[in-house]
């Protein structure tokens, strides 16, 4: 329990470091929606994106099965709800010209005004959604 803050700090440092290194050495932004979009084009020059995405999945699996102090709680969401939610997130990232990782980690780090507006919008939408679902609708 005492070391849980360390996992968050270390993870945040790794995210910032990977975003900085990718920008410095490759000139690319570490936004996950852009990363996935570029990976599915199947261009040979974009194969590095697959390695990055596989690293994200591998990192999560390593943490969950080797480092986590306790298993991550699971929830029983309906598959149809998850598909609709995923499509809405994908649509939103295209509409917003990027996802939370692209705007929040990389855009704010580059002092982008557009990213600041995007992050404030993400946060406001999240706050309103939680308030409505938990306090007005009573969902947990």
N, C-alpha and C positions, 0 to 999 in steps of 0.2 A: 504494500500500500504506500509506503514512503517513497518508493522509486517510480511511481506512476507518472509524476511530473516530468521525470527524466525522459520517458518515452516520447512524450509530446514535444519536449524541447529538441531532442535528437532528431525526431521526424521532421520538425519544422526547419531545422538547420539543413538536413539532407534535401528537402524540397527547395529551399532557397539556393543551396549550392548547385543542385542540378539545373535549376532554371538559369542561374548566372553562367554556369559553364556552357550550357547549350547556346545561350545568346552570345557569349564571348567567342566561342570556337566555331560555331556553326551559323551564327547570325539568325537563329530561329527562336521563336517564342514558344515557351513550354505550356501552351494551352491544350488540354486534353481533347477538346472537340476538334481543334485544328489538326492535332496529331492523328486522331482516328480518321478524319476526312482525308488527310494526305496518305495514310497507310492503305486505305481501301482503293486508292487510284492504281495500286500495283505497279507503280513506276520503279524501275531498278534503282534510281537515285534516291528513292524514298524508303529503301529497305531499313534504314536506321530507325525509322518510326516504329516498325514492328518490334525491334529490339527494346526500344524504350517502353512500349506498351507491355511487352512480356516481362520486363523488369518491374513494372508496377504490380502486375499480378503476382509475380514471384515474391516480391517484397511483402505483399499482404499475406500470402500463404506462409512465408517464413515467420512473420510476426505471430500469426494466429496459431500455428502449430508448434513453434519452437520457443517463442519469447513471451507471449502474452501471459500475465499472471493468472488469468482466468479466461474461460471461453467467452467469446463474444455472444451476447444474447441473440436469439433468433426470433423472428416474428412470422406468423402465418398470414401473409398477404395473398390475395387471390392473384393467380398468374395474369389474368386479363387486366387487372388494375395495374400491375407492374408494367405490362407492355404499354398501356395507355400513358402511364406516368413517364416512361422512358421516351416515348414519342414526343410528348409535350416538352420534356427537357431538351431533346434534340432540336425541336422546332424553335424553342426559346434561345438556344445557343446560336442558331443561324440568324435569328432575328436580331439578337444583341451583338452580333459580330464577335462572338467568343463566349467562353464559359467562365465559371467562377475562378478556375485556376489561371486561365489566361489573363483575365482582367485583374483579379485579386493579387496574385503572386507576381506576375510579370508586368502588368500594366501599371500597378501602383509603384512597383520598384523603378519603373522608368518615368515616374511622375506624369503619367498620361491623364489628362483631364477627362477624356472619354471613359477611361477605366474607372476613375473615381466616381463618375455618375453611375456607371454600370454597377459597381460594388454597392453603392448606397441604395440603388434600386433593388438589388438582390437581397440585401439585408432588410430593407423595409418590407418587401414582399414576404420574406420568411417570418418576420415578426408578426405581420398581419395574419398570415396563414396559421401560425401557431395559436394566436389569440382566438381566431374564429373557431378552429377545430377543437381546441381544448376548453376554452372558456364559454363560448356561445353554443357550440354543438355538443359539448361534453365528451368528445372522443378522447381516448387516451393515446 
